[in-house]
């Protein structure tokens, strides 16, 4: 199999994902409205909770919006990953996913192409939100918008691989909606997306421990540091490790001979 066949397959998958996102206008608008509601309404109430004196890499006297915007950017990646995995469950029920996986290409490559295409399609929405956040005086250094790109890509890939794994386990679309709520909200609220870890430790040591073990927290911190041109080595290592773990498990789950599909007789 030549490299041009792999590029053509990836181009087709990417085009399909882009067209699906553009045509689903409700999904496109909700992806932007959700974080804007958080920053416009909830941040006004939460600002007094944190007050001032947030440690570097953030400015010394910053508003809550500055702290929470990277967390909301990670939230967009999380919701996008779960919506993409929902689309995979739908494609599997309609038969198009089976058709894709029977293509004369390695299974891992087809899943990686689907994962990469999903991240590429979701990144412009995150950047639109980051630029809209400037209205609330969230204005990181200009170079920060470039430095945050690798962090967004790695975090999106990690969360997307987790979505792949969830979609390989879910059997029906009706069940997947409940799975999404069971996954998204605990992962989001039990993280450092809205509060720093030291604030969680003051409120509940147990919650602080859970947040420190949550891969989503490390994705948030990786984005947060990168947006202000800092590097979080621990967060990067955790995100890369979880990406590899989730993707290998997803490839196993989508293997009819070994994974859950095979045990269900599909």
C-alpha positions in Angstrom: 0.0 0.0 0.0 1.5 3.3 -1.1 1.7 6.4 0.9 -0.5 8.3 -1.5 -3.3 5.8 -0.7 -2.9 6.7 3.0 -3.0 10.4 2.3 -6.1 10.0 0.1 -7.8 8.0 2.9 -6.9 10.7 5.4 -8.1 13.4 3.1 -11.4 11.7 2.6 -11.9 11.2 6.4 -11.0 14.8 7.1 -13.3 16.2 4.4 -16.2 14.1 5.8 -15.6 15.4 9.3 -15.4 19.0 8.2 -18.6 18.7 6.1 -20.4 17.1 9.0 -19.4 19.9 11.4 -20.2 22.7 9.0 -23.6 21.2 8.1 -24.6 20.6 11.7 -25.0 24.3 12.6 -26.5 23.6 16.0 -23.4 21.7 17.0 -21.2 24.5 15.6 -23.0 27.2 17.5 -23.4 25.2 20.8 -19.6 24.6 20.8 -19.1 28.4 21.0 -22.1 29.4 23.1 -21.4 26.9 25.9 -18.0 28.4 27.0 -19.2 32.0 26.3 -22.0 31.4 28.8 -19.6 30.2 31.4 -17.2 33.2 31.0 -20.0 35.8 30.7 -22.3 34.6 33.5 -20.7 32.1 35.8 -17.3 33.8 36.0 -19.0 37.0 37.3 -20.1 35.0 40.4 -17.0 32.9 40.8 -14.6 35.8 40.5 -15.0 36.7 44.2 -14.3 33.1 45.2 -10.7 33.1 43.9 -10.0 36.8 44.3 -6.5 37.8 43.6 -3.0 36.3 44.1 -2.9 33.5 41.6 0.6 32.1 41.2 2.7 32.0 38.0 2.5 31.4 35.1 -0.4 33.8 35.5 -0.2 37.4 36.2 -0.2 38.4 39.9 -3.5 40.3 39.9 -5.7 38.6 37.4 -9.4 38.2 37.2 -11.1 34.8 37.3 -11.8 34.9 33.6 -8.1 34.9 32.8 -7.7 31.7 34.9 -10.8 29.9 33.7 -10.5 30.5 29.9 -7.9 27.8 29.3 -10.1 25.4 31.3 -13.0 26.3 29.1 -10.9 25.8 26.0 -10.1 22.3 27.3 -13.8 21.8 28.0 -14.5 22.5 24.3 -12.1 19.8 23.3 -13.7 17.4 25.7 -17.2 18.0 24.4 -16.0 17.9 20.8 -14.3 14.5 21.5 -17.4 13.1 23.0 -19.6 14.3 20.2 -17.2 12.8 17.7 -17.3 9.5 19.5 -21.2 9.7 19.4 -20.9 10.1 15.7 -18.8 7.0 15.5 -21.4 5.1 17.4 -24.0 6.4 14.9 -21.8 5.4 12.0 -21.3 1.9 13.5 -25.1 1.4 13.7 -25.6 2.7 10.1 -22.8 0.5 8.8 -20.5 3.2 7.5 -18.0 2.6 10.3 -17.8 -1.1 9.4 -17.2 -0.1 5.8 -14.4 2.2 6.8 -12.7 -0.4 8.9 -12.8 -2.9 6.1 -10.7 -0.6 3.9 -7.3 -2.1 2.8 -5.4 -0.1 5.4 -4.3 -0.9 8.9 -7.0 -0.6 11.5 -4.8 1.6 13.7 -4.2 4.0 10.8 -7.9 4.4 10.1 -8.7 5.1 13.7 -5.7 7.5 14.0 -6.9 9.3 10.8 -10.4 9.6 12.3 -8.9 10.9 15.5 -6.6 13.4 13.9 -9.4 14.7 11.6 -11.7 15.3 14.5 -9.0 17.3 16.3 -8.2 19.4 13.2 -11.9 20.2 12.7 -12.3 21.2 16.4 -9.2 23.4 16.7 -10.6 26.5 14.8 -13.6 26.6 17.2 -11.2 26.8 20.2 -9.3 29.6 18.6 -12.5 31.5 17.8 -13.3 31.2 21.5 -9.9 32.3 22.6 -10.1 35.4 20.4 -13.6 36.2 21.6 -12.4 36.0 25.2 -10.3 39.1 24.6 -13.6 41.0 25.0 -13.3 40.0 28.7 -9.8 41.3 28.8 -8.3 37.8 28.6 -5.3 38.8 26.4 -2.4 36.5 26.7 0.9 37.4 24.8 0.5 37.2 21.1 3.1 34.4 20.9 0.9 32.5 23.4 -1.7 31.8 20.6 1.1 30.0 18.7 2.6 28.3 21.8 -0.7 26.9 22.8 -1.3 25.1 19.5 0.8 22.0 20.4 -0.9 21.8 23.8 -4.3 22.0 22.2 -3.4 19.3 19.7 -2.0 16.9 22.3 -5.0 17.5 24.6 -7.4 17.1 21.8 -5.8 13.8 20.7 -5.8 12.5 24.2 -9.4 13.3 24.8 -10.4 12.1 21.3 -8.6 8.8 22.0 -10.6 8.5 25.2 -13.8 9.1 23.2 -12.7 6.4 20.8 -12.3 4.0 23.7 -15.8 4.9 25.1 -17.4 4.5 21.7 -15.8 1.0 21.3 -17.5 0.0 24.6 -20.9 1.5 24.0 -23.3 -0.8 22.2 -26.2 1.6 21.3 -26.7 5.3 20.7 -29.5 5.4 23.3 -27.0 4.2 26.0 -24.2 6.5 24.8 -26.0 9.7 25.8 -26.0 8.5 29.4 -22.4 7.5 29.1 -21.5 11.0 27.9 -23.0 12.6 30.9 -21.4 10.1 33.2 -18.0 10.8 31.7 -18.1 14.5 30.8 -19.4 16.1 34.0 -17.3 14.2 36.6 -14.2 14.6 34.4 -14.8 18.4 34.0 -15.9 19.3 37.5 -13.4 17.1 39.3 -10.5 18.9 37.6 -8.6 22.2 37.8 -10.6 23.7 34.9 -12.5 26.0 37.2 -10.4 26.2 40.3 -6.7 25.9 41.1 -5.5 22.7 42.8 -4.6 24.6 46.0 -8.1 25.9 46.3 -9.5 22.4 45.9 -7.1 21.2 48.6 -8.4 23.8 51.0 -12.0 22.8 50.3 -11.6 19.0 50.1 -8.3 16.9 50.2 -10.2 14.0 48.6 -11.4 16.1 45.7 -7.9 17.6 45.3 -6.5 14.1 45.1 -9.1 13.1 42.5 -8.4 16.2 40.5 -4.6 15.6 40.5 -5.2 12.1 39.2 -7.7 13.2 36.5 -6.0 13.3 33.1 -8.2 16.2 32.1 -6.6 18.3 34.8 -3.2 17.8 33.2 -4.6 18.7 29.8 -6.0 21.9 31.3 -2.7 22.8 33.0 -0.8 22.0 29.8 -3.0 24.5 27.9 -3.0 27.0 30.7 0.8 27.1 30.9 1.3 27.1 27.1 -1.1 30.0 26.6 1.2 32.1 28.8 4.3 30.7 27.1 5.3 28.3 29.8 5.9 24.6 29.7 4.3 22.1 32.0 6.5 19.0 31.8 4.4 16.9 34.1 1.2 17.7 32.3 2.8 16.9 28.9 4.1 13.6 30.1 0.7 12.6 31.6 -1.2 13.7 28.4 1.2 11.7 26.1 1.0 8.6 28.3 -2.8 8.7 28.5 -3.0 9.3 24.7 -0.9 6.2 24.1 -2.9 4.1 26.6 -6.4 5.2 25.4 -5.5 4.8 21.7 -4.0 1.3 22.2 -7.1 0.3 24.2 -9.4 1.8 21.5 -7.6 -0.1 18.7 -8.1 -3.3 20.7 -11.7 -2.5 21.3 -12.4 -2.0 17.6 -10.7 -5.3 16.6 -13.5 -7.8 15.7 -11.2 -10.7 16.5 -10.2 -9.6 20.0 -12.2 -6.6 21.2 -15.6 -6.1 22.5 -17.2 -6.2 19.0 -15.9 -9.8 18.6 -17.3 -10.9 22.0 -20.7 -9.4 21.1 -20.7 -11.4 17.9 -20.7 -8.3 15.7 
